[in-house]
Amino acid sequence: MRHHPCTFILIALALSAGCGNQSTGPTGNKAELAVSLTGVTGTRTDVGFSYSLTVHIDNKGSVAATVNNLTIALAAASALGTTTVLNPFTGKVPAAGSMDSRIITVTDDVAGHSYASTISAAVTFTDDAQNTGTETGTATLAPLAACCTMRGTVTETAPTSTTPVVGATITITNGSNTGTTATTDANGQFTFSNVQGTMTLRASAANYDDATQTITMTTDRTDIAFQMAPVVQTRNDTFSDTVAPDSPVCQSFNADGRLPCKEYVLSIHGSEVVEAVLRWDDPNPQSWTLALDLEREPGTGQTDRVAISHFSSGNQEQVSVILPAGAVYTLRVLYQGTLGPQNPQPYTLNVRRGPP
């Protein structure tokens, strides 16, 4: 904790006078001090909590006393720490009189600390008769008012940035709410209550790269957004289907792409190697019935065509490319027709994807 002068909003105060005079030294005249706390305040900060108070000393004794040391202690369910205040008083506490300290501010910026429930001041003194002692005063603080509510959404990165990430864990990794977590629902949404200050959030989910961001909460917010990139993994997919002369025609910038076809969409979040092999059975080993086309959406220009394999031999077409991240691609099985009757053509398409 550190201390510096400042003024904060009054939140609660319950005073208890210091315990009986714990003094030692010569007998006879002596100071009799009682310590209490006034003007106790508390608030959240960007990094923790701040407390402000004034220490009041009543001297019912017959001699004046000099304050040698003032220690401020914070406690919640357990002790949070102490700090020594330099030069809190000006002059002596007069006999049969009283004295107030300057306004004292103590800041607790230790990660993981909760808001204090009590704050105490221990005053060590020596009176003019050379008696010494320590007296303590304590104030009890009511809980801070609730603030603030955070609502946010977690989606995938482009090109599927509207797809929610369900079951992601959002963790506050620093600040006064360290360790607090929330889980996204079926819409990728999450909520935190009673959070304030500056904090770092980490979003994590199986098969996604973690995402982090630092935010400041001074009022309710609903604009917190995360985007998480799916981890690029090696996968093999096999599709068996039939394309025919009356299948829907593909939209393409080029006539050789505007043919009856079947389409397979590839959403590429991170750079990937894509290897696609198209096979079909035909009595004619050079039938050229089918072609394999790979285009980047929207597929409206020459630069959108990534690869095309057609007029190969052996009833097989193949493409192998490295696709950059952040785009949607479409693999198209095109029906080119044959020299003979135009019949539906069954095929098998194997697509292997993985890191470069």
RAJOZI-V221511 format. One record per helix or strand. SS is the DSSP state (2 for helix, 1 for strand). FROM is the first residue (numbers start at 1). TO is the last residue. If there is no record, write none. Layout:
# RAJOZI-V221511
[[SS;FROM;TO] [SS;FROM;TO]]
This chain:
# RAJOZI-V221511
[[1;2;3] [1;10;10] [1;15;16] [1;23;24] [1;33;44] [1;49;59] [1;65;75] [1;79;85] [1;93;93] [1;97;100] [1;104;108] [1;118;127] [1;132;140] [1;150;156] [1;164;164] [1;169;172] [1;181;183] [1;189;192] [1;197;204] [1;208;208] [1;211;217] [1;221;228] [1;230;230] [1;235;243] [1;249;249] [2;255;257] [1;260;268] [1;272;279] [1;290;296] [2;302;304] [1;305;309] [1;316;323] [1;327;335] [1;345;354]]
